[in-house]
Amino acid sequence: RRRGPLAGRFGAGRQWRTWIHVDDWVTATILLLEGRQEGPVVVAAPKPVRDADFVAALAVASGRRLGLPIPERVLRLQFGADLTREVLMASQRGEPRILPAELGFTYRYPDLADALAHLS
């Protein structure tokens, strides 16, 4: 069965995407629930990526062609201005500091390509 192209990046694709492999998320969550850590902790992979890079890596891992970029104007028409601005086009470069530095957490999948390959 042939699959079509994967949707392209949102807008220019410069917005940061914070991500984490599900196995690392589960392990980190258990560590935090069993520990005595107080206050907020960023549970994310150590290497955030730009939206364009995320979508390109996803296309490679899934063996699909990368589709055309989706202009912000089209996203606003489809999902509304607020959701587009606050979710789809928002840029969040969350970098974990407490997890690896203070709690000694070791990521199984710190790189996006490895994480996506494992999930494919």
C-alpha positions as CSV (number, residue, x, y, z in Angstrom):
1,R,0.0,0.0,0.0
2,R,1.3,3.4,-1.0
3,R,1.1,6.2,1.5
4,G,0.9,9.8,0.5
5,P,3.3,12.5,1.6
6,L,3.6,13.6,5.2
7,A,2.3,17.1,5.9
8,G,5.0,19.8,5.6
9,R,6.3,22.2,8.1
10,F,4.1,24.9,9.7
11,G,4.9,28.3,8.2
12,A,8.6,28.9,7.9
13,G,9.3,26.0,10.3
14,R,11.6,28.1,12.5
15,Q,9.6,27.5,15.7
16,W,11.2,25.3,18.3
17,R,9.7,21.9,19.1
18,T,10.4,20.2,22.4
19,W,9.9,16.5,22.2
20,I,10.7,13.3,24.1
21,H,10.5,9.6,23.3
22,V,7.6,7.8,25.2
23,D,10.0,5.4,26.9
24,D,12.1,8.2,28.3
25,W,9.0,10.1,29.3
26,V,7.7,7.0,31.3
27,T,11.1,6.4,32.9
28,A,11.5,10.1,33.9
29,T,7.9,10.3,35.2
30,I,8.5,7.2,37.4
31,L,11.7,8.7,38.7
32,L,10.0,11.9,39.6
33,L,7.0,10.1,41.3
34,E,9.3,8.0,43.4
35,G,11.7,10.8,44.3
36,R,11.6,13.8,46.5
37,Q,12.0,16.4,43.8
38,E,9.9,19.5,44.5
39,G,8.9,22.1,41.9
40,P,8.7,22.0,38.2
41,V,10.9,19.8,36.0
42,V,11.1,20.0,32.3
43,V,10.5,16.4,31.0
44,A,11.9,16.7,27.5
45,A,14.7,15.4,25.3
46,P,17.9,17.3,25.7
47,K,18.0,18.4,22.1
48,P,15.0,20.5,21.0
49,V,14.6,20.9,17.2
50,R,13.1,23.4,14.8
51,D,9.7,22.4,13.3
52,A,11.2,22.0,9.8
53,D,13.8,19.6,11.1
54,F,11.2,17.7,13.1
55,V,8.9,17.2,10.1
56,A,11.9,16.2,7.9
57,A,13.1,13.6,10.4
58,L,9.6,12.2,10.7
59,A,9.3,11.9,7.0
60,V,12.6,10.0,6.8
61,A,11.7,7.7,9.7
62,S,8.3,6.9,8.3
63,G,9.6,6.4,4.7
64,R,7.2,9.1,3.4
65,R,7.8,12.1,1.2
66,L,7.9,15.4,2.8
67,G,4.8,17.4,1.8
68,L,4.6,21.1,1.0
69,P,4.8,23.7,3.8
70,I,1.5,24.7,5.3
71,P,1.3,28.5,5.3
72,E,0.3,30.1,8.6
73,R,-2.7,31.8,6.8
74,V,-4.1,28.3,5.9
75,L,-3.6,27.1,9.5
76,R,-5.5,30.2,10.8
77,L,-8.4,29.5,8.4
78,Q,-8.6,25.8,9.4
79,F,-8.0,26.0,13.1
80,G,-8.6,29.7,14.0
81,A,-6.2,32.5,14.9
82,D,-5.8,31.6,18.6
83,L,-5.1,27.9,18.3
84,T,-2.7,28.6,15.4
85,R,-0.8,31.3,17.3
86,E,-0.7,29.6,20.7
87,V,-0.2,26.0,19.7
88,L,0.7,25.3,16.1
89,M,3.1,28.3,15.5
90,A,4.2,28.7,19.1
91,S,7.9,28.2,19.7
92,Q,9.0,26.5,22.9
93,R,12.7,25.5,23.4
94,G,12.4,23.5,26.6
95,E,15.7,22.2,27.8
96,P,15.9,19.8,30.7
97,R,18.4,20.8,33.4
98,I,17.2,19.2,36.6
99,L,16.5,15.8,35.1
100,P,20.1,15.1,33.8
101,A,22.1,17.4,36.1
102,E,20.5,17.0,39.5
103,L,18.7,13.7,39.2
104,G,21.2,11.8,37.0
105,F,18.7,10.8,34.5
106,T,20.1,9.1,31.4
107,Y,18.2,9.3,28.1
108,R,17.8,6.2,26.0
109,Y,16.8,8.3,23.0
110,P,18.4,11.8,23.2
111,D,18.5,12.2,19.4
112,L,15.3,12.7,17.4
113,A,16.4,10.4,14.5
114,D,17.1,7.5,16.9
115,A,13.8,8.1,18.8
116,L,11.8,8.1,15.6
117,A,13.7,5.1,14.2
118,H,12.8,3.1,17.3
119,L,9.1,4.0,16.9
120,S,8.9,3.2,13.2
